[in-house]
């Protein structure tokens, strides 16, 4: 049986939560924060990536701080930045953009714990493919892909755009 999640205002509650019956191995959340608001999460058995869509955030993973994360004013303004978070970590995301911040958190089940790290714009791999004939161009930004080999599990986190 196929299932489709229609767009909705999730109010920072997970869109795909831990233990989801349809996709039990993943976690996914869309978080919108106003200036100086915070959001906390903890995933016992999932590694995750916080991908900044817009605005600037500070991220605290256990006792490690990642400050001033996010370079884009919106989704269409260049490559994203992010933070990799190992399983069994307490996370706090704090917005310090006057216009607010928007992030996605994508996670996958994992056995081993890896330490957190920042993913800079320079580390984002851009892939483009498609056909001029069928006008099916795609642009993909791999936020966590090859840049995560050896320092994360098998989680692949990307942004995909249809171009033209």
OpenMM code with the backbone's topology and positions (N, CA, C; nanometers):
from openmm import Vec3, app, unit

residues = "UNK UNK UNK UNK UNK UNK UNK UNK UNK UNK UNK UNK UNK UNK UNK UNK UNK UNK UNK UNK UNK UNK UNK UNK UNK UNK UNK UNK UNK UNK UNK UNK UNK UNK UNK UNK UNK UNK UNK UNK UNK UNK UNK UNK UNK UNK UNK UNK UNK UNK UNK UNK UNK UNK UNK UNK UNK UNK UNK UNK UNK UNK UNK UNK UNK UNK UNK UNK UNK UNK UNK UNK UNK UNK UNK UNK UNK UNK UNK UNK UNK UNK UNK UNK UNK UNK UNK UNK UNK UNK UNK UNK UNK UNK UNK UNK UNK UNK UNK UNK UNK UNK UNK UNK UNK UNK UNK UNK UNK UNK UNK UNK UNK UNK UNK UNK UNK UNK UNK UNK UNK UNK UNK UNK UNK UNK UNK UNK UNK UNK UNK UNK UNK UNK UNK UNK UNK UNK UNK UNK UNK UNK UNK UNK UNK UNK UNK UNK UNK UNK UNK UNK UNK UNK UNK UNK UNK UNK UNK UNK UNK UNK UNK UNK".split()
positions = [
    Vec3(0.0831, -0.1172, 0.0000),
    Vec3(0.0000, 0.0000, 0.0000),
    Vec3(0.0887, 0.1251, 0.0000),
    Vec3(0.0623, 0.2178, -0.0900),
    Vec3(0.1365, 0.3425, -0.0973),
    Vec3(0.0779, 0.4446, -0.0014),
    Vec3(0.1668, 0.5262, 0.0547),
    Vec3(0.1222, 0.6349, 0.1409),
    Vec3(0.1934, 0.7623, 0.0978),
    Vec3(0.1213, 0.8719, 0.0993),
    Vec3(0.1759, 1.0017, 0.0630),
    Vec3(0.1451, 1.0992, 0.1761),
    Vec3(0.2454, 1.1740, 0.2178),
    Vec3(0.2250, 1.2733, 0.3231),
    Vec3(0.1975, 1.4070, 0.2553),
    Vec3(0.0776, 1.4548, 0.2719),
    Vec3(0.0406, 1.5858, 0.2170),
    Vec3(0.1111, 1.6952, 0.2976),
    Vec3(0.1460, 1.8067, 0.2327),
    Vec3(0.2055, 1.9178, 0.3081),
    Vec3(0.1098, 1.9672, 0.4172),
    Vec3(0.1639, 1.9960, 0.5331),
    Vec3(0.0841, 2.0494, 0.6434),
    Vec3(0.1749, 2.1242, 0.7396),
    Vec3(0.1169, 2.2052, 0.8252),
    Vec3(0.1920, 2.2781, 0.9277),
    Vec3(0.2131, 2.1826, 1.0451),
    Vec3(0.3343, 2.1309, 1.0578),
    Vec3(0.3628, 2.0293, 1.1588),
    Vec3(0.3920, 2.0866, 1.2977),
    Vec3(0.4027, 2.2173, 1.3108),
    Vec3(0.4261, 2.2833, 1.4399),
    Vec3(0.5484, 2.2262, 1.5116),
    Vec3(0.6519, 2.1952, 1.4338),
    Vec3(0.7801, 2.1425, 1.4825),
    Vec3(0.7713, 2.0010, 1.5390),
    Vec3(0.6591, 1.9332, 1.5197),
    Vec3(0.6482, 1.7925, 1.5583),
    Vec3(0.6989, 1.7070, 1.4432),
    Vec3(0.7670, 1.5955, 1.4719),
    Vec3(0.8225, 1.5129, 1.3646),
    Vec3(0.7182, 1.4736, 1.2599),
    Vec3(0.7563, 1.4859, 1.1347),
    Vec3(0.6704, 1.4432, 1.0238),
    Vec3(0.6766, 1.2910, 1.0121),
    Vec3(0.7970, 1.2362, 1.0242),
    Vec3(0.8165, 1.0909, 1.0331),
    Vec3(0.8906, 1.0677, 1.1637),
    Vec3(0.8204, 1.0148, 1.2624),
    Vec3(0.8787, 0.9969, 1.3953),
    Vec3(0.9433, 0.8590, 1.4078),
    Vec3(1.0223, 0.8437, 1.5114),
    Vec3(1.0854, 0.7160, 1.5433),
    Vec3(0.9763, 0.6096, 1.5551),
    Vec3(0.9991, 0.4940, 1.4948),
    Vec3(0.9038, 0.3842, 1.5032),
    Vec3(0.7868, 0.3940, 1.4071),
    Vec3(0.7947, 0.4825, 1.3088),
    Vec3(0.6886, 0.4952, 1.2092),
    Vec3(0.6663, 0.3598, 1.1422),
    Vec3(0.5409, 0.3178, 1.1279),
    Vec3(0.5104, 0.1847, 1.0738),
    Vec3(0.5444, 0.1710, 0.9259),
    Vec3(0.5324, 0.2787, 0.8495),
    Vec3(0.5595, 0.2718, 0.7058),
    Vec3(0.7089, 0.2772, 0.6761),
    Vec3(0.7803, 0.3677, 0.7432),
    Vec3(0.9251, 0.3836, 0.7229),
    Vec3(0.9946, 0.3814, 0.8599),
    Vec3(1.0112, 0.2633, 0.9187),
    Vec3(1.0577, 0.2520, 1.0570),
    Vec3(1.2047, 0.2870, 1.0806),
    Vec3(1.2841, 0.2987, 0.9755),
    Vec3(1.4272, 0.3216, 0.9940),
    Vec3(1.4665, 0.4689, 0.9902),
    Vec3(1.3721, 0.5578, 0.9584),
    Vec3(1.4085, 0.6984, 0.9416),
    Vec3(1.3345, 0.7901, 1.0383),
    Vec3(1.3843, 0.9130, 1.0435),
    Vec3(1.3248, 1.0214, 1.1217),
    Vec3(1.3313, 1.1458, 1.0343),
    Vec3(1.2261, 1.2288, 1.0368),
    Vec3(1.2271, 1.3512, 0.9570),
    Vec3(1.1423, 1.4577, 1.0245),
    Vec3(1.1983, 1.5781, 1.0332),
    Vec3(1.1254, 1.6885, 1.0941),
    Vec3(1.1558, 1.8188, 1.0214),
    Vec3(1.0587, 1.9066, 1.0182),
    Vec3(1.0691, 2.0410, 0.9615),
    Vec3(1.0467, 2.1372, 1.0769),
    Vec3(1.1480, 2.2186, 1.1062),
    Vec3(1.1442, 2.3044, 1.2242),
    Vec3(1.1539, 2.4507, 1.1823),
    Vec3(1.0592, 2.5305, 1.2303),
    Vec3(1.0599, 2.6751, 1.2075),
    Vec3(1.0712, 2.7438, 1.3428),
    Vec3(1.1696, 2.8322, 1.3543),
    Vec3(1.1920, 2.9025, 1.4805),
    Vec3(1.1918, 3.0534, 1.4592),
    Vec3(1.1349, 3.1246, 1.5535),
    Vec3(1.1429, 3.2700, 1.5557),
    Vec3(1.2694, 3.3111, 1.6298),
    Vec3(1.3029, 3.4368, 1.6197),
    Vec3(1.4220, 3.4916, 1.6846),
    Vec3(1.4281, 3.4515, 1.8323),
    Vec3(1.5415, 3.3950, 1.8706),
    Vec3(1.5739, 3.3508, 2.0066),
    Vec3(1.4941, 3.2302, 2.0553),
    Vec3(1.4114, 3.1705, 1.9709),
    Vec3(1.3441, 3.0456, 2.0090),
    Vec3(1.4421, 2.9295, 1.9966),
    Vec3(1.4156, 2.8249, 2.0745),
    Vec3(1.4973, 2.7035, 2.0713),
    Vec3(1.4094, 2.5821, 2.0481),
    Vec3(1.4724, 2.4771, 1.9973),
    Vec3(1.4056, 2.3482, 1.9791),
    Vec3(1.5040, 2.2416, 2.0244),
    Vec3(1.4582, 2.1481, 2.1058),
    Vec3(1.5417, 2.0389, 2.1552),
    Vec3(1.4943, 1.9066, 2.0985),
    Vec3(1.5900, 1.8182, 2.0691),
    Vec3(1.5528, 1.6820, 2.0320),
    Vec3(1.6600, 1.5838, 2.0771),
    Vec3(1.6183, 1.4588, 2.0859),
    Vec3(1.7062, 1.3496, 2.1271),
    Vec3(1.6635, 1.2256, 2.0500),
    Vec3(1.7575, 1.1656, 1.9781),
    Vec3(1.7308, 1.0416, 1.9048),
    Vec3(1.8254, 0.9351, 1.9580),
    Vec3(1.7713, 0.8417, 2.0314),
    Vec3(1.8538, 0.7404, 2.0975),
    Vec3(1.9301, 0.6531, 1.9985),
    Vec3(1.8647, 0.6110, 1.8916),
    Vec3(1.9254, 0.5137, 1.8000),
    Vec3(1.9390, 0.5628, 1.6563),
    Vec3(1.9261, 0.6926, 1.6345),
    Vec3(1.9351, 0.7491, 1.4996),
    Vec3(2.0462, 0.8532, 1.4920),
    Vec3(2.1288, 0.8452, 1.3876),
    Vec3(2.2158, 0.9567, 1.3539),
    Vec3(2.1286, 1.0566, 1.2784),
    Vec3(2.1680, 1.1827, 1.2749),
    Vec3(2.0852, 1.2818, 1.2060),
    Vec3(2.1698, 1.3950, 1.1498),
    Vec3(2.1091, 1.4674, 1.0573),
    Vec3(2.1693, 1.5878, 1.0007),
    Vec3(2.0687, 1.7011, 1.0146),
    Vec3(2.1163, 1.8125, 1.0653),
    Vec3(2.0374, 1.9352, 1.0705),
    Vec3(2.0786, 2.0168, 0.9491),
    Vec3(1.9875, 2.0364, 0.8558),
    Vec3(2.0153, 2.1132, 0.7342),
    Vec3(1.9446, 2.2476, 0.7441),
    Vec3(2.0211, 2.3559, 0.7333),
    Vec3(1.9644, 2.4899, 0.7464),
    Vec3(1.9087, 2.5354, 0.6119),
    Vec3(1.7792, 2.5610, 0.6084),
    Vec3(1.7130, 2.6104, 0.4879),
    Vec3(1.7325, 2.7613, 0.4774),
    Vec3(1.7064, 2.8315, 0.5865),
    Vec3(1.7223, 2.9772, 0.5888),
    Vec3(1.7507, 3.0247, 0.7299),
    Vec3(1.8167, 3.1386, 0.7391),
    Vec3(1.8466, 3.1967, 0.8686),
    Vec3(1.9748, 3.1425, 0.9284),
    Vec3(2.0011, 3.1849, 1.0497),
    Vec3(2.1214, 3.1429, 1.1218),
    Vec3(2.0809, 3.0799, 1.2544),
    Vec3(2.1531, 2.9750, 1.2896),
    Vec3(2.1252, 2.9040, 1.4139),
    Vec3(2.2548, 2.8739, 1.4878),
    Vec3(2.2417, 2.8502, 1.6159),
    Vec3(2.3462, 2.7881, 1.6962),
    Vec3(2.2954, 2.6491, 1.7297),
    Vec3(2.3859, 2.5516, 1.7282),
    Vec3(2.3483, 2.4135, 1.7588),
    Vec3(2.4387, 2.3631, 1.8709),
    Vec3(2.3764, 2.3046, 1.9713),
    Vec3(2.4487, 2.2485, 2.0847),
    Vec3(2.4215, 2.0987, 2.0867),
    Vec3(2.5285, 2.0202, 2.0709),
    Vec3(2.5181, 1.8743, 2.0710),
    Vec3(2.5951, 1.8248, 2.1926),
    Vec3(2.5217, 1.7746, 2.2907),
    Vec3(2.5807, 1.7367, 2.4190),
    Vec3(2.6615, 1.8559, 2.4718),
    Vec3(2.7933, 1.8450, 2.4817),
    Vec3(2.8734, 1.9562, 2.5348),
    Vec3(2.9526, 2.0300, 2.4263),
    Vec3(2.9149, 2.0117, 2.2992),
    Vec3(2.9845, 2.0766, 2.1874),
    Vec3(2.8929, 2.1813, 2.1246),
    Vec3(2.9494, 2.2998, 2.0990),
    Vec3(2.8727, 2.4098, 2.0396),
    Vec3(2.9158, 2.4340, 1.8954),
    Vec3(2.8177, 2.4527, 1.8082),
    Vec3(2.8405, 2.4923, 1.6696),
    Vec3(2.7655, 2.6239, 1.6512),
    Vec3(2.8403, 2.7321, 1.6337),
    Vec3(2.7800, 2.8644, 1.6330),
    Vec3(2.7752, 2.9243, 1.4927),
    Vec3(2.6744, 3.0063, 1.4696),
    Vec3(2.6601, 3.0819, 1.3455),
    Vec3(2.6510, 2.9903, 1.2232),
    Vec3(2.5601, 2.8953, 1.2274),
    Vec3(2.5417, 2.7997, 1.1182),
    Vec3(2.4298, 2.8502, 1.0275),
    Vec3(2.4566, 2.8527, 0.8981),
    Vec3(2.3575, 2.8963, 0.7996),
    Vec3(2.4018, 3.0217, 0.7280),
    Vec3(2.4110, 3.0132, 0.5969),
    Vec3(2.4565, 3.1266, 0.5160),
    Vec3(2.3501, 3.1752, 0.4181),
    Vec3(2.2380, 3.1037, 0.4074),
    Vec3(2.1385, 3.1375, 0.3060),
    Vec3(2.0266, 3.2246, 0.3625),
    Vec3(1.9778, 3.3170, 0.2789),
    Vec3(1.8609, 3.3955, 0.3192),
    Vec3(1.7329, 3.3189, 0.2894),
    Vec3(1.7398, 3.2226, 0.1948),
    Vec3(1.6255, 3.1369, 0.1629),
    Vec3(1.6762, 3.0109, 0.0923),
    Vec3(1.5862, 2.9213, 0.0630),
    Vec3(1.6201, 2.7929, 0.0013),
    Vec3(1.6922, 2.8081, -0.1317),
    Vec3(1.6665, 2.9160, -0.2037),
    Vec3(1.7180, 2.9335, -0.3398),
    Vec3(1.8492, 3.0094, -0.3444),
    Vec3(1.9058, 3.0431, -0.2299),
    Vec3(2.0252, 3.1282, -0.2238),
    Vec3(2.1514, 3.0484, -0.1944),
    Vec3(2.1895, 2.9600, -0.2829),
    Vec3(2.3154, 2.8874, -0.2681),
    Vec3(2.3040, 2.7568, -0.1928),
    Vec3(2.4206, 2.7067, -0.1560),
    Vec3(2.4293, 2.5769, -0.0898),
    Vec3(2.3951, 2.5882, 0.0592),
    Vec3(2.3427, 2.4790, 0.1150),
    Vec3(2.3103, 2.4791, 0.2585),
    Vec3(2.4339, 2.4557, 0.3449),
    Vec3(2.4161, 2.4686, 0.4737),
    Vec3(2.5124, 2.4238, 0.5733),
    Vec3(2.4379, 2.3316, 0.6682),
    Vec3(2.5122, 2.2534, 0.7443),
    Vec3(2.4454, 2.1631, 0.8357),
    Vec3(2.5354, 2.1147, 0.9470),
    Vec3(2.4750, 2.0358, 1.0340),
    Vec3(2.5456, 1.9728, 1.1451),
    Vec3(2.5103, 1.8247, 1.1450),
    Vec3(2.6133, 1.7395, 1.1510),
    Vec3(2.5923, 1.5959, 1.1693),
    Vec3(2.5850, 1.5699, 1.3193),
    Vec3(2.4883, 1.4864, 1.3602),
    Vec3(2.4686, 1.4521, 1.5010),
    Vec3(2.4668, 1.3001, 1.5142),
    Vec3(2.5540, 1.2458, 1.5977),
    Vec3(2.5541, 1.1024, 1.6227),
    Vec3(2.4357, 1.0608, 1.7088),
    Vec3(2.4091, 0.9321, 1.7104),
    Vec3(2.2967, 0.8810, 1.7899),
    Vec3(2.3189, 0.9089, 1.9379),
    Vec3(2.2110, 0.8989, 2.0145),
    Vec3(2.2170, 0.9130, 2.1596),
    Vec3(2.2776, 1.0473, 2.2024),
    Vec3(2.2404, 1.1545, 2.1309),
    Vec3(2.2906, 1.2888, 2.1605),
    Vec3(2.1750, 1.3826, 2.1934),
    Vec3(2.1974, 1.4681, 2.2911),
    Vec3(2.1001, 1.5725, 2.3236),
    Vec3(2.1325, 1.6944, 2.2380),
    Vec3(2.0312, 1.7444, 2.1673),
    Vec3(2.0518, 1.8532, 2.0714),
    Vec3(1.9611, 1.9709, 2.1052),
    Vec3(2.0189, 2.0905, 2.0966),
    Vec3(1.9395, 2.2134, 2.1071),
    Vec3(1.9744, 2.3017, 1.9886),
    Vec3(1.8723, 2.3454, 1.9172),
    Vec3(1.8868, 2.4362, 1.8038),
    Vec3(1.8302, 2.5703, 1.8483),
    Vec3(1.9092, 2.6768, 1.8345),
    Vec3(1.8617, 2.8096, 1.8754),
    Vec3(1.8726, 2.9058, 1.7579),
    Vec3(1.7645, 2.9762, 1.7308),
    Vec3(1.7584, 3.0740, 1.6225),
    Vec3(1.8123, 3.2082, 1.6698),
    Vec3(1.8990, 3.2696, 1.5889),
    Vec3(1.9372, 3.4064, 1.6202),
    Vec3(1.9253, 3.4986, 1.4991),
    Vec3(1.8407, 3.4599, 1.4043),
    Vec3(1.8069, 3.5470, 1.2913),
    Vec3(1.6816, 3.6258, 1.3264),
    Vec3(1.6861, 3.7554, 1.3056),
    Vec3(1.5695, 3.8409, 1.3350),
    Vec3(1.4472, 3.7971, 1.2555),
    Vec3(1.4680, 3.7463, 1.1326),
    Vec3(1.3565, 3.7020, 1.0479),
    Vec3(1.3191, 3.5560, 1.0713),
    Vec3(1.3850, 3.4902, 1.1650),
    Vec3(1.3561, 3.3503, 1.1938),
    Vec3(1.4462, 3.2555, 1.1171),
    Vec3(1.4347, 3.1285, 1.1486),
    Vec3(1.5145, 3.0237, 1.0847),
    Vec3(1.4256, 2.9054, 1.0517),
    Vec3(1.4708, 2.8308, 0.9533),
    Vec3(1.3995, 2.7104, 0.9114),
    Vec3(1.5034, 2.6021, 0.8863),
    Vec3(1.4815, 2.4846, 0.9448),
    Vec3(1.5738, 2.3723, 0.9277),
    Vec3(1.4953, 2.2439, 0.9052),
    Vec3(1.5643, 2.1481, 0.8449),
    Vec3(1.5130, 2.0121, 0.8355),
    Vec3(1.6076, 1.9228, 0.9131),
    Vec3(1.5514, 1.8244, 0.9808),
    Vec3(1.6314, 1.7231, 1.0493),
    Vec3(1.5959, 1.5892, 0.9875),
    Vec3(1.6971, 1.5243, 0.9295),
    Vec3(1.6785, 1.3930, 0.8681),
    Vec3(1.7652, 1.2933, 0.9433),
    Vec3(1.7095, 1.1776, 0.9751),
    Vec3(1.7846, 1.0798, 1.0518),
    Vec3(1.7600, 0.9380, 1.0069),
    Vec3(1.8546, 0.8524, 1.0412),
    Vec3(1.8438, 0.7112, 1.0098),
    Vec3(1.8989, 0.6260, 1.1224),
    Vec3(1.8430, 0.5079, 1.1368),
    Vec3(1.8838, 0.4129, 1.2397),
    Vec3(2.0305, 0.3740, 1.2208),
    Vec3(2.1020, 0.3612, 1.3302),
    Vec3(2.2448, 0.3275, 1.3252),
    Vec3(2.2828, 0.2546, 1.4544),
    Vec3(2.3859, 0.1719, 1.4479),
    Vec3(2.4329, 0.1022, 1.5676),
    Vec3(2.5467, 0.1766, 1.6360),
    Vec3(2.6408, 0.2294, 1.5586),
    Vec3(2.7597, 0.2948, 1.6129),
    Vec3(2.7355, 0.4444, 1.6313),
    Vec3(2.7954, 0.5009, 1.7359),
    Vec3(2.7857, 0.6456, 1.7571),
    Vec3(2.9104, 0.7142, 1.7022),
    Vec3(2.8868, 0.8191, 1.6225),
    Vec3(2.9945, 0.9018, 1.5690),
    Vec3(2.9854, 1.0408, 1.6314),
    Vec3(3.0996, 1.1107, 1.6445),
    Vec3(3.0957, 1.2461, 1.7008),
    Vec3(3.0336, 1.3467, 1.6034),
    Vec3(2.9779, 1.4554, 1.6561),
    Vec3(2.9161, 1.5562, 1.5697),
    Vec3(3.0208, 1.6364, 1.4930),
    Vec3(2.9783, 1.6937, 1.3803),
    Vec3(3.0669, 1.7814, 1.3033),
    Vec3(2.9846, 1.8766, 1.2179),
    Vec3(3.0486, 1.9870, 1.1805),
    Vec3(2.9854, 2.0878, 1.0953),
    Vec3(3.0063, 2.0501, 0.9493),
    Vec3(2.9052, 2.0752, 0.8680),
    Vec3(2.9137, 2.0553, 0.7235),
    Vec3(2.9075, 2.1941, 0.6597),
    Vec3(3.0220, 2.2410, 0.6093),
    Vec3(3.0323, 2.3721, 0.5466),
    Vec3(2.9796, 2.3696, 0.4040),
    Vec3(2.9479, 2.4870, 0.3499),
    Vec3(2.9022, 2.4970, 0.2112),
    Vec3(3.0046, 2.4377, 0.1145),
    Vec3(3.1332, 2.4535, 0.1432),
    Vec3(3.2377, 2.4022, 0.0546),
    Vec3(3.2390, 2.2492, 0.0489),
    Vec3(3.1826, 2.1836, 0.1488),
    Vec3(3.1805, 2.0373, 0.1540),
    Vec3(3.0581, 1.9778, 0.0855),
    Vec3(2.9644, 2.0615, 0.0446),
    Vec3(2.8417, 2.0143, -0.0193),
    Vec3(2.8719, 1.9766, -0.1633),
    Vec3(2.8359, 1.8539, -0.2009),
    Vec3(2.8581, 1.8075, -0.3383),
    Vec3(2.7351, 1.8394, -0.4227),
    Vec3(2.7583, 1.9085, -0.5349),
    Vec3(2.6497, 1.9417, -0.6272),
    Vec3(2.6534, 1.8443, -0.7447),
    Vec3(2.5382, 1.7867, -0.7769),
    Vec3(2.5251, 1.6946, -0.8900),
    Vec3(2.4094, 1.7445, -0.9759),
    Vec3(2.4322, 1.7528, -1.1073),
    Vec3(2.3248, 1.7910, -1.1989),
    Vec3(2.3142, 1.6863, -1.3079),
    Vec3(2.1914, 1.6531, -1.3450),
    Vec3(2.1690, 1.5612, -1.4555),
    Vec3(2.0338, 1.5905, -1.5174),
    Vec3(2.0087, 1.5302, -1.6313),
    Vec3(1.8796, 1.5484, -1.6962),
    Vec3(1.8941, 1.5574, -1.8466),
    Vec3(1.7841, 1.5931, -1.9107),
    Vec3(1.7772, 1.5953, -2.0560),
    Vec3(1.7175, 1.7269, -2.1045),
    Vec3(1.7861, 1.7907, -2.2008),
    Vec3(1.7297, 1.9101, -2.2645),
    Vec3(1.6045, 1.8734, -2.3427),
    Vec3(1.6074, 1.7551, -2.4020),
    Vec3(1.4958, 1.7102, -2.4852),
    Vec3(1.3662, 1.6972, -2.4044),
    Vec3(1.3760, 1.6361, -2.2888),
    Vec3(1.2555, 1.6154, -2.2064),
    Vec3(1.2383, 1.7229, -2.0988),
    Vec3(1.3351, 1.8128, -2.0922),
    Vec3(1.3329, 1.9203, -1.9918),
    Vec3(1.3145, 1.8652, -1.8496),
    Vec3(1.3937, 1.7640, -1.8197),
    Vec3(1.3872, 1.6997, -1.6879),
    Vec3(1.5189, 1.7172, -1.6130),
    Vec3(1.5627, 1.8386, -1.5985),
    Vec3(1.6882, 1.8659, -1.5287),
    Vec3(1.6680, 1.8580, -1.3779),
    Vec3(1.7677, 1.8027, -1.3105),
    Vec3(1.7661, 1.7926, -1.1648),
    Vec3(1.8975, 1.8471, -1.1106),
    Vec3(1.8888, 1.9171, -0.9999),
    Vec3(2.0071, 1.9634, -0.9294),
    Vec3(1.9975, 1.9075, -0.7880),
    Vec3(2.1043, 1.8423, -0.7438),
    Vec3(2.1068, 1.7803, -0.6113),
    Vec3(2.2246, 1.8369, -0.5326),
    Vec3(2.1981, 1.8771, -0.4099),
    Vec3(2.3043, 1.9130, -0.3163),
    Vec3(2.3115, 1.8021, -0.2128),
    Vec3(2.4218, 1.7253, -0.2151),
    Vec3(2.4420, 1.6205, -0.1148),
    Vec3(2.5002, 1.6866, 0.0107),
    Vec3(2.4172, 1.7036, 0.1110),
    Vec3(2.4599, 1.7647, 0.2362),
    Vec3(2.5469, 1.6654, 0.3129),
    Vec3(2.5008, 1.5422, 0.3208),
    Vec3(2.5815, 1.4341, 0.3775),
    Vec3(2.5822, 1.3219, 0.2758),
    Vec3(2.6978, 1.2935, 0.2221),
    Vec3(2.7155, 1.1892, 0.1212),
    Vec3(2.8578, 1.1391, 0.1328),
    Vec3(2.9375, 1.1587, 0.0277),
    Vec3(3.0786, 1.1183, 0.0317),
    Vec3(3.1552, 1.1906, 0.1421),
    Vec3(3.1153, 1.3139, 0.1729),
    Vec3(3.1836, 1.3897, 0.2781),
    Vec3(3.1653, 1.3265, 0.4170),
    Vec3(3.0757, 1.2302, 0.4291),
    Vec3(3.0525, 1.1640, 0.5568),
    Vec3(3.1195, 1.0283, 0.5709),
    Vec3(3.1907, 0.9848, 0.4651),
    Vec3(3.2536, 0.8519, 0.4702),
    Vec3(3.3553, 0.8437, 0.5835),
    Vec3(3.3381, 0.7443, 0.6690),
    Vec3(3.4295, 0.7208, 0.7797),
    Vec3(3.3999, 0.8011, 0.9054),
    Vec3(3.3148, 0.9045, 0.8931),
    Vec3(3.2822, 0.9873, 1.0098),
    Vec3(3.1331, 0.9843, 1.0424),
    Vec3(3.0587, 0.9046, 0.9662),
    Vec3(2.9153, 0.8869, 0.9899),
    Vec3(2.8764, 0.7487, 0.9393),
    Vec3(2.7506, 0.7141, 0.9595),
    Vec3(2.7016, 0.5851, 0.9109),
    Vec3(2.6662, 0.5921, 0.7633),
    Vec3(2.5528, 0.5345, 0.7265),
    Vec3(2.5130, 0.5285, 0.5854),
    Vec3(2.4053, 0.6300, 0.5488),
    Vec3(2.3832, 0.7265, 0.6339),
    Vec3(2.2814, 0.8276, 0.6087),
    Vec3(2.3212, 0.9140, 0.4889),
    Vec3(2.2279, 0.9335, 0.3971),
    Vec3(2.2460, 1.0228, 0.2826),
    Vec3(2.1394, 1.1308, 0.2931),
    Vec3(2.1821, 1.2559, 0.3005),
    Vec3(2.0891, 1.3683, 0.3126),
    Vec3(2.1169, 1.4648, 0.1986),
    Vec3(2.0129, 1.4952, 0.1210),
    Vec3(2.0289, 1.5804, 0.0031),
    Vec3(1.9107, 1.6739, -0.0132),
    Vec3(1.9347, 1.7822, -0.0870),
    Vec3(1.8277, 1.8677, -0.1377),
    Vec3(1.8209, 1.8420, -0.2872),
    Vec3(1.7005, 1.8228, -0.3404),
    Vec3(1.6821, 1.7966, -0.4830),
    Vec3(1.5890, 1.9018, -0.5412),
    Vec3(1.6302, 1.9594, -0.6535),
    Vec3(1.5508, 2.0620, -0.7207),
    Vec3(1.5278, 2.0215, -0.8649),
    Vec3(1.4097, 2.0508, -0.9165),
    Vec3(1.3829, 2.0394, -1.0588),
    Vec3(1.4173, 2.1740, -1.1199),
    Vec3(1.5040, 2.1734, -1.2202),
    Vec3(1.5523, 2.2963, -1.2821),
    Vec3(1.4836, 2.3162, -1.4158),
    Vec3(1.4377, 2.4383, -1.4419),
    Vec3(1.3796, 2.4722, -1.5721),
    Vec3(1.2481, 2.4139, -1.5884),
] * unit.nanometer
topology = app.Topology()
chain = topology.addChain("A")
for resn in residues:
    res = topology.addResidue(resn, chain)
    for name in ("N", "CA", "C"):
        topology.addAtom(name, app.Element.getBySymbol(name[0]), res)
